[in-house]
Amino acid sequence: MSRTVQCILLNEEKPGLDRPPYPGDLGRRIFEQVSQEAWRQWLAHQTMLINEYRLVPIEPKDRAFLEQEMEKFFFGDGSEPPQAFVPK
């Protein structure tokens, strides 16, 4: 039986992640409060941010930016796409 969480993003009971997807306190909070479905939504949003802002995830400043956006996406007011972004 898979574990479920009350997903903070989708506001419903959903299957949870198998393990923390990120290190530290943020990863623990995501593991405890974010569903698999919401995590997939973040991965798509993160990919868009990386592409639109031309981020290099191994660069410390880019990783810090992505971590801030992840925090906003799940636990804040949401992470916004760049102003010039036009979805397909």
Contacts in CASP RR format, 6 or more apart in sequence:
PFRMAT RR
TARGET T0000
AUTHOR 0000-0000-0000
METHOD contacts of the structure
MODEL  1
MSRTVQCILLNEEKPGLDRPPYPGDLGRRIFEQVSQEAWRQWLAHQTMLI
NEYRLVPIEPKDRAFLEQEMEKFFFGDGSEPPQAFVPK
2 15 0 8 1.000
2 16 0 8 1.000
3 15 0 8 1.000
3 16 0 8 1.000
4 13 0 8 1.000
4 14 0 8 1.000
4 15 0 8 1.000
4 16 0 8 1.000
4 35 0 8 1.000
5 13 0 8 1.000
5 14 0 8 1.000
5 15 0 8 1.000
5 16 0 8 1.000
5 32 0 8 1.000
5 33 0 8 1.000
5 34 0 8 1.000
5 35 0 8 1.000
6 12 0 8 1.000
6 13 0 8 1.000
6 33 0 8 1.000
7 13 0 8 1.000
7 14 0 8 1.000
7 16 0 8 1.000
7 33 0 8 1.000
7 34 0 8 1.000
7 35 0 8 1.000
7 37 0 8 1.000
7 38 0 8 1.000
8 33 0 8 1.000
8 34 0 8 1.000
8 38 0 8 1.000
8 74 0 8 1.000
8 75 0 8 1.000
9 34 0 8 1.000
9 35 0 8 1.000
9 38 0 8 1.000
9 41 0 8 1.000
9 73 0 8 1.000
9 74 0 8 1.000
10 35 0 8 1.000
10 37 0 8 1.000
10 38 0 8 1.000
14 35 0 8 1.000
14 36 0 8 1.000
14 37 0 8 1.000
14 38 0 8 1.000
15 35 0 8 1.000
15 36 0 8 1.000
15 37 0 8 1.000
16 31 0 8 1.000
16 34 0 8 1.000
16 35 0 8 1.000
16 36 0 8 1.000
17 30 0 8 1.000
17 31 0 8 1.000
17 34 0 8 1.000
17 35 0 8 1.000
17 36 0 8 1.000
17 39 0 8 1.000
19 31 0 8 1.000
20 27 0 8 1.000
20 28 0 8 1.000
20 30 0 8 1.000
20 31 0 8 1.000
21 27 0 8 1.000
21 30 0 8 1.000
21 31 0 8 1.000
21 39 0 8 1.000
22 30 0 8 1.000
22 67 0 8 1.000
22 70 0 8 1.000
26 67 0 8 1.000
26 70 0 8 1.000
26 71 0 8 1.000
29 74 0 8 1.000
29 75 0 8 1.000
30 39 0 8 1.000
30 70 0 8 1.000
30 74 0 8 1.000
33 74 0 8 1.000
34 42 0 8 1.000
34 74 0 8 1.000
38 74 0 8 1.000
42 70 0 8 1.000
42 73 0 8 1.000
42 74 0 8 1.000
45 69 0 8 1.000
45 73 0 8 1.000
45 79 0 8 1.000
45 81 0 8 1.000
46 66 0 8 1.000
46 69 0 8 1.000
46 70 0 8 1.000
48 81 0 8 1.000
48 85 0 8 1.000
49 55 0 8 1.000
49 65 0 8 1.000
49 66 0 8 1.000
49 69 0 8 1.000
49 79 0 8 1.000
49 81 0 8 1.000
49 82 0 8 1.000
50 57 0 8 1.000
50 66 0 8 1.000
52 81 0 8 1.000
52 82 0 8 1.000
52 84 0 8 1.000
52 85 0 8 1.000
53 62 0 8 1.000
53 65 0 8 1.000
53 82 0 8 1.000
55 62 0 8 1.000
55 65 0 8 1.000
55 66 0 8 1.000
56 62 0 8 1.000
57 63 0 8 1.000
57 66 0 8 1.000
69 79 0 8 1.000
70 79 0 8 1.000
72 78 0 8 1.000
72 79 0 8 1.000
73 79 0 8 1.000
81 87 0 8 1.000
END
